[in-house]
Amino acid sequence: MKTMKIFLNRLLSYLVSLLFLTMTFLVLWQVFTRYVLGNPSMFTEELVLIILVWTAYLGAAYAFGKREHMSLVFLKERMTGTRRKIVMVVIDASIIAFSLLILIYGGYMISESVFAVKTPILGFSRGMIYIATTVSGVIITLLQVINIVEDIQEEEEAEVKG
């Protein structure tokens, strides 16, 4: 499980970095074509918006996988021992419930409802934009299950040592 978590976190890290670099390049290209060439690139604004959505959702999945979400860090730093483990498992289970209901199910419903709608310039399906919600929900759920298993295993190891 730990290997899978490391792989997913590394993959997300590379993907988010690549998307962010691509977005930065596209914004610079847009500025260059608009102000230097006097003829703005038509596709960059729309593509940057699509990449921004994917970057945000995959970045959120990465943050949850690394347990660097703001509230998790806040609680983790203020508790110790068994109490901390229980709170972390409850938080992880709550995140799984949210992911399943809102991100996976809700994201799927939204993306399905707009799948036939195309973006004006690039002609991409709007469903492909909103499916980022579902993809991140699946990844977050998987990572949170791994986090719960790790918490339980750490608690059992602590009991054996103690």
Summary of the structure (lengths in Angstrom):
residues: 162
radius of gyration: 19.8
end to end distance: 24.4
largest distance: 70.8
contacts: 478
relative contact order: 0.13
helix: 83%
strand: 1%
